[in-house]
Amino acid sequence: MRLEDLVLREMHRAAVEAGRRGIAVPSADLDAIARHAVSRSAAQKAIQRLVRAGSVVRVRKDLLVLPDTTGLLGVDMTDLIDAVAGQPYLITAGRALAQHELTDQHFFGVIVLTPDRVEKLSYRGQKATFLQTDPSNIWGWGEGPGPHYALPERALVDVLNHPRYAVSLTQALDALLLAVSRDPTFASRLLDTVIRYNSPSAARRVGLVVERFLGPETAAPYRDLIGENRAPVLMRPRGNPDGKLDARWRVVVNAVLEPERVRS
């Protein structure tokens, strides 16, 4: 067996043992390869030849995607995120909404909340941005192993409060109305999420939206969460500050609050 084939086989073995099938992290895997096959230095040189030959794909210096037995690359961006993100982590924003079929938009950018500083990833035309935050802010995903997608209610609260996550207000409103139409318990879960979010600014924005589209009765519990500060917040943070003030919620409506399906 060629040295390169032997090293490729052992990289697959090490990746499976580490719980990241098809993904090699040489700095972590070389010791395992050396135990079963060849020395670290020989393995490193073989990996370099595999990369040059296109037999494996280098995503970044210490991250490789390995082909399966048919020569195909079965790894996607979320698999890579699961391999490199610190625990816990959360895939939120547009990619999470798409995962739950609350939007028909395809998002090439992936927003990941992580406790560690992680370098951006680019793979197959997609980019993952890792936003470092306190682990206490990373919550709200479904059961089971990764990838860890934010539940719809968590993703919605995120995108309504963080325009830099690259989901438009129109897309967020469409997702809200679709989620409510599909699940009668969604509005209650959204309120629970805002309570846990523990942000008066978030409560104001979501409360205003809920009142306008789901009615005053559904929005009433948000009134206890908006805080005592009289200074208004922007509906779209970092946006143009011009807009009509909603004095009830203390929000400057600096964006069009109208879902796409209402306009069409």
N, C-alpha and C positions, 0 to 999 in steps of 0.2 A: 504494500500500500504506500502510495506517495505520502511524503511528510505532510503536505498541505491537506490531503484528504483525512489523514489521521488527526491533525489538529482541528479541522472542521468538525469531525465526529466528536472530539472531546469538548469542543466549545458547545456543541448541542447538548452533550451530557451535562456539562456544568450549568448551562442555562436552565435546563429542566430541573436540576437539583435546587437551583436558586429560586424557582417559581416564576421564571420569566421566559417561557418557551420561545425559541426563535430570536432571542435578544442576548447578545454577549456584552459583558462589561469586562474587558481584558484585565484591568487592574484587580478585579475581584475574582476572575476566573483562572488566571494563569497558574496559581498554586494548585488548583484542582486538576488542571491539564497536566502539570508537571508530575503529579502523583500517579497519573494513569498512563502517561505517554512519554513526552520528551521534556527537556529542560526548559526553563522559562525563556532563556535567550533564544533557543531554537524555535520555540513556539511563537515568540514575538516576530521573528523574521518570517516565519511561515504565514502569520497573519498579515504582515505587510504585503507579501506576494499575493495573497488571496484578495486583498483590497485592490491592488493594482490590476489584477486580472478581472475584477468585477465579479468575483465569485461570492463576495460578501459586500454589503453596503455600509459604508461608514457614515453615520449620522452626525457624529462629532468625534473628537479625539478618542474618547473612552466609551464609545457606544456603537455597536455594530448590529446590523440586522442580518440574520442567517437564512439562507434559502432552505426550503423543505426538501424532502427526498425527490420531488419532481423538479426542483430547481426554481420554484416559485417563492415569492416573498409573501408570506401570509400574515405578516405583522402590520398593524395599522397604528396611527398616531396615538390612540388611547392606550394601546398596549405599551408603547414607549413611555407614555406618561406614568402608567402604573409601575413601570420598572425604575424610573428615576426620581419620582416625586417622593418627598418625605411623607411619613405617616403621622397623622391622617392627612388626606388631601381631598379636594373637592373640585370636580369639573362643573363649572356653573355657566351662567349666561346663555348665549345663543345655542351652543352645542348641547347643553342640557335640555333646553326647550325642544330642540330638534329630536333629541333622543326620546322624549315623551310625546312626540308627534303633535306638538302645539304650534309648530310653524313649518311652512314648506320651504323656508329659506335654507340655503346651504351656507354654513359659516366656515370659512377657511381658517379663521383664527379660533384658537381654543384658550379659554381663560381657566387657569388652575390656581386655586388657593392652596398654599402649602406652608408648613411651619419652617421650612428651610429655604435658603437661597439656592435657586436652581437656574441654571443657564437656559435661555430660550432654546426651543427645538424647532427645526425646519425639516419636514419630511413629506415627500410626494405633494408638494404645493401647499402644504398646510403649515401653520405656525402655532406653537404652543407658548403662551406667556405665563410664567409662574409668578404669582403675587404673594410675597412672603407676608404672613400675618400670624398673630398669636393663635396657638392651637385651639383656644377656647372659641375662636370665631369660625372654626371649621366644623360644621355640623350640617345635618339635613340631607343625608343620602339614604338610598334604599338598603335593604338587607342583602347579604351575600358578598362574595369576593369582588374585587375591582374589575373594571374601572369604576370609580365612585362618582356617579353623576348626581348632581343636586336634584332633589325632588322638585316637582314643578313649582310649588309654592315658594321654596327657597330661591330658585332661579329667578322667579318673577320679582321678588323683593329686591334681589341683587340688581337686576337690570333697570328697575324703576329708580334706583338710587345711585347707580354708577354708569353714566353714559359712556365712560371710557371702555366699558365692556363691549361696546360696538353693537348694541342692539337698539334699534330705533324705538321711540315711544309708540309709534304706530304698531310695530311688531309686538311690543309688550302688551298693548291693549288687545290686539287680536288674540294673543295667547291666553290672556285672562278670560275673555269672553268664551273662548273655546273650552278652556278648562272647566269653567262653571257650567257650561251646557252639557258637558260629559259627566260631571261628578257633582251631585248635590252637596257633598261634604267639603268641596274644595274651599268655599268661602270661609268655613270655620277653620280649616287648616291654614289658610292664608293669615287669618287673624292670629292664630297661635304662633306662626312664624314671625310676625311683626312684634309680638310680645317678646319672643326670645331674642329678636334682633336688638331690642333694648336701645332704640334710637328715636327720640322725638321727631327728628327730621324725616326719618323713614315713615313713621306713623302718620305724619301730616300728608306726605305725598301719596301713600297708599290709601289713606282714609279719604282723601279728596277723590281719587280715582274710583274707589269702591262706591262712594256716595253717588257719583255721577252715573255710573254704569250698573250698579247693583241696588241702588236705592238707599235712602236715609236710614232705614231700619237696620240694614246690614252694616252700615258705616258707623252706627251709634257707638259701639264699643271702642272704636278708635279714638273717640273724643277724650277718653281717660289717659291716652298714651302720648298726647301731643306736647306735653310740657307747659311750663308757665312763661317761657321766654316769648316776648311779644315780637321780636325781630323776625320778619318773614324769611322763608327759605325759597330757593328757586325750585320749580318743578323739575327742571333739567339742570343739575349742578354744572358749573363752569360754562354754561351757555350765556347767551345775550341776556342781560338782566331786565330788559324791557318786557313788560307784560302786565296783564290785569291782575290785581291783587284779590285773591279769595280770602277775605278777612276772617271767615269762619274757620278755615284751616290754616291761616297764616302762611299761604303759599303764593308766590308770584308765578302765575301760569305763563311761562315764557316759551311755550311750545303748543302746538295744535293738539288738543285732547280729542282725537277723533280716530277710531279704528278704521282700518282699510275697508273692511267689509260693510261698514256703515256708509262710507263714501261711494262705494261702487254700486 
